[in-house]
Amino acid sequence: MLQTLGHRTLGAVAELGDFALFTSRSFSAAVGAPRLGRRIVRAVYEQGVRCLPVVLIVGAFTGLVLGLQGYYVLARFGSEGLLGTLVSLTLTRELAPVLAALMVVGQAGSAIAAEIGIQRNSEQIDALETMGVDPRRYLVSPRLLVAVVVYPMHAAFFTLIGLVGGYLSGSVLLSLEGGIYWSSVMRAVGPEDVRECFIKAVVFGIVTMAICCHNGFNAHRRPGLTGARAVSASTTRAVVLSSIAVLATDYLITSALV
């Protein structure tokens, strides 16, 4: 029993070290890399354009729910005028970066992990290495660089559409004055709140894209699995680990910045 526990612990530490080396080498490979423009444009489309509709839809309904539930909770204490404060701070500091990252992982991250896994399975990555091309620079680096920019943009769009959703719930559907709602939003949100939102979004982007790329890149290492089953297992594992990493890093960042 102790031997099994020790073996699994060492395996987890080794995998964590391999992930850290993979991420650092992917970033360093982007320095001075030629002809990354087309790959960056494709990564912007994958992580940005394709994911924007689902981010906006989830953001709108999140704001609607926050406005509805927040109004009834605050009404018990006669503090309906603080609805804008509740919605804006909840979205900016927590829900926008977290939920936007989870939506991008579900749509773009899973597709990227599966694509890289298929390329590993079909020996395309081996062919790149044979030709002297660093597969990390070609497949991973553009996606990591784009994630640093795209994730904060998704968080910003999520926050804006969520604030509109809170306004629709509190002022259009219920009886709160629109001016009171927006004035409380303006008073509540400060530069430190926006900074925390963007810091979380950048960290989430790096961590989740690195996890998805790493699992796809090492799909051939899944024990007892080969071919399509290895790609499927790697994709599922990438999404699960990325989701857990978002929540874990969210707690760590919040603890450090509070």
C-alpha positions in Angstrom: 0.0 0.0 0.0 2.8 2.4 0.9 4.7 1.4 -2.2 1.7 2.1 -4.4 1.2 5.5 -2.7 4.8 6.4 -3.2 4.8 5.3 -6.8 1.8 7.5 -7.6 3.2 10.4 -5.7 6.4 10.2 -7.6 4.5 9.9 -10.9 2.4 13.0 -10.1 5.6 15.0 -9.2 7.3 13.9 -12.4 4.3 14.8 -14.5 4.1 18.2 -12.8 7.8 18.8 -13.6 7.3 17.7 -17.2 4.4 20.1 -17.5 6.4 23.0 -16.1 9.3 22.2 -18.5 6.8 21.9 -21.4 5.3 25.3 -20.6 8.6 27.1 -20.2 10.0 25.7 -23.4 6.9 26.6 -25.3 7.2 30.2 -24.2 10.9 30.3 -24.9 10.4 28.8 -28.3 8.3 31.8 -29.3 11.2 34.2 -28.8 12.5 35.1 -32.3 10.4 32.4 -34.0 9.8 33.3 -37.7 6.5 33.1 -39.5 4.2 32.8 -36.5 1.7 35.3 -37.9 -0.6 32.8 -39.6 -0.6 30.5 -36.5 -1.4 33.4 -34.3 -4.3 34.5 -36.4 -5.6 31.0 -36.4 -5.2 30.8 -32.6 -7.1 34.2 -32.3 -9.9 32.6 -34.3 -10.0 29.4 -32.2 -9.9 31.0 -28.8 -11.4 34.4 -29.5 -13.9 34.6 -32.4 -15.4 31.1 -32.0 -15.7 31.3 -28.2 -17.1 34.9 -28.1 -20.8 33.9 -28.7 -20.9 31.3 -25.9 -19.1 33.7 -23.6 -21.6 36.5 -24.3 -24.6 34.1 -23.9 -23.3 32.7 -20.5 -22.4 36.3 -19.4 -25.9 37.6 -20.2 -27.7 34.8 -18.3 -25.3 35.1 -15.4 -26.1 38.8 -15.1 -29.8 38.1 -15.3 -29.6 35.5 -12.6 -27.4 37.7 -10.4 -29.8 40.7 -10.8 -32.8 38.6 -10.0 -31.4 36.7 -7.0 -29.5 39.7 -5.7 -32.6 42.0 -5.8 -34.7 39.6 -3.7 -31.9 39.1 -1.2 -31.2 42.8 -0.8 -34.9 43.6 -0.7 -35.1 41.7 2.6 -32.8 44.3 4.2 -34.2 47.3 2.3 -30.9 47.7 0.3 -32.1 47.3 -3.3 -30.0 50.3 -4.3 -26.9 48.2 -3.7 -27.8 45.7 -6.5 -25.4 47.4 -8.9 -22.6 47.0 -6.4 -23.4 43.3 -5.9 -23.6 42.5 -9.5 -20.5 44.5 -10.6 -18.1 43.3 -7.9 -19.3 39.6 -8.2 -18.8 39.7 -12.0 -15.5 41.7 -12.0 -13.7 39.9 -9.2 -14.9 36.4 -9.6 -17.5 35.1 -12.1 -16.3 36.9 -15.3 -12.7 35.5 -15.4 -13.7 32.1 -14.0 -16.7 31.4 -16.2 -15.2 32.9 -19.3 -12.2 30.7 -18.8 -14.3 27.6 -18.3 -16.3 28.4 -21.5 -13.1 28.8 -23.6 -11.7 25.5 -22.2 -14.9 23.7 -23.0 -15.0 24.9 -26.6 -11.4 25.8 -27.7 -9.3 23.9 -25.2 -11.0 20.6 -25.9 -10.6 21.1 -29.6 -7.0 22.0 -29.3 -6.2 19.0 -27.1 -7.9 16.7 -29.6 -6.2 18.3 -32.6 -2.7 18.0 -31.1 -3.5 14.5 -29.9 -4.5 13.4 -33.4 -1.4 15.0 -34.8 0.7 13.0 -32.3 -1.3 9.8 -33.1 -0.8 10.3 -36.9 2.9 11.0 -36.4 2.8 14.5 -37.7 4.6 15.8 -34.6 7.3 13.1 -35.2 7.6 14.4 -38.8 8.1 17.9 -37.6 10.9 16.8 -35.3 12.5 14.8 -38.1 12.5 17.9 -40.3 14.2 19.9 -37.5 11.1 22.0 -36.6 10.3 22.5 -33.0 6.7 21.2 -32.6 6.2 23.4 -29.5 7.0 26.5 -31.4 4.7 25.5 -34.3 1.8 24.1 -32.3 1.9 25.4 -28.8 3.7 28.8 -28.6 1.1 30.8 -30.7 -1.8 29.5 -28.6 -0.1 30.4 -25.3 0.7 33.9 -26.6 -2.8 34.4 -27.8 -4.3 33.2 -24.5 -2.5 36.0 -22.7 -4.5 38.5 -24.7 -7.8 36.8 -25.5 -8.7 35.6 -22.0 -8.8 39.1 -20.5 -10.8 40.3 -23.5 -13.4 37.5 -22.9 -13.5 38.5 -19.2 -14.1 42.1 -20.1 -16.9 41.2 -22.5 -18.4 38.8 -20.0 -18.5 41.6 -17.4 -20.1 44.1 -19.7 -22.8 41.9 -20.9 -23.4 40.6 -17.3 -23.8 44.2 -16.1 -26.5 44.7 -18.8 -28.2 41.5 -17.7 -28.2 42.7 -14.1 -29.8 45.9 -15.3 -32.5 44.1 -17.2 -33.4 42.0 -14.2 -33.2 44.8 -11.6 -34.5 47.8 -13.5 -36.6 46.5 -16.5 -38.2 43.4 -15.0 -38.3 44.7 -11.4 -38.7 48.1 -9.8 -35.2 49.4 -9.3 -34.4 52.7 -11.0 -31.9 52.4 -13.7 -29.9 55.5 -12.6 -29.5 54.0 -9.1 -28.2 50.7 -10.6 -25.6 52.3 -12.9 -24.5 54.9 -10.3 -23.8 52.1 -7.8 -21.9 50.2 -10.4 -19.7 53.2 -11.1 -19.1 53.8 -7.4 -18.3 50.1 -6.7 -15.8 49.1 -9.4 -12.3 50.5 -9.0 -9.0 50.0 -10.7 -8.0 47.3 -8.2 -11.1 45.3 -9.1 -10.3 45.5 -12.9 -6.7 44.6 -12.2 -7.7 41.5 -10.3 -10.0 40.5 -13.1 -7.3 40.8 -15.7 -4.6 39.1 -13.6 -6.9 36.1 -13.1 -7.8 36.0 -16.8 -4.1 36.0 -17.8 -3.2 33.3 -15.4 -6.2 31.2 -16.4 -5.3 31.6 -20.0 -1.7 30.4 -19.6 -2.6 27.5 -17.3 -5.5 26.1 -19.2 -4.0 26.4 -22.7 -0.8 24.8 -21.4 -2.7 22.0 -19.8 -4.7 21.3 -23.0 -1.7 21.5 -25.3 0.4 19.3 -22.9 -2.3 16.6 -22.7 -2.7 16.5 -26.5 1.1 16.6 -27.0 1.5 13.6 -24.8 -1.5 11.6 -25.9 0.8 8.7 -26.9 1.9 8.3 -23.2 -1.6 7.3 -21.9 -1.0 3.9 -20.3 -3.0 1.1 -21.9 -4.5 3.3 -24.5 -3.7 3.8 -28.1 -5.2 5.5 -31.2 -8.5 7.2 -30.9 -9.0 6.1 -27.3 -5.8 7.8 -26.2 -6.9 11.0 -27.9 -10.3 10.8 -26.3 -8.8 10.2 -22.9 -6.3 13.0 -23.3 -9.0 15.5 -24.3 -11.3 14.6 -21.4 -8.4 14.8 -19.0 -7.4 18.2 -20.4 -10.8 19.6 -19.8 -11.1 18.2 -16.3 -7.7 19.3 -15.2 -8.1 22.7 -16.7 -11.4 23.3 -14.9 -9.9 22.2 -11.6 -6.9 24.4 -12.2 -9.1 27.5 -12.9 -10.9 27.0 -9.6 -7.7 26.3 -7.6 -5.7 29.2 -9.1 -8.7 31.5 -8.5 -8.6 30.7 -4.8 -4.8 31.2 -4.7 -5.0 34.6 -6.5 -7.9 35.8 -4.4 -6.1 34.8 -1.2 -3.0 36.7 -2.4 -4.8 39.9 -3.5 -7.3 40.2 -0.6 
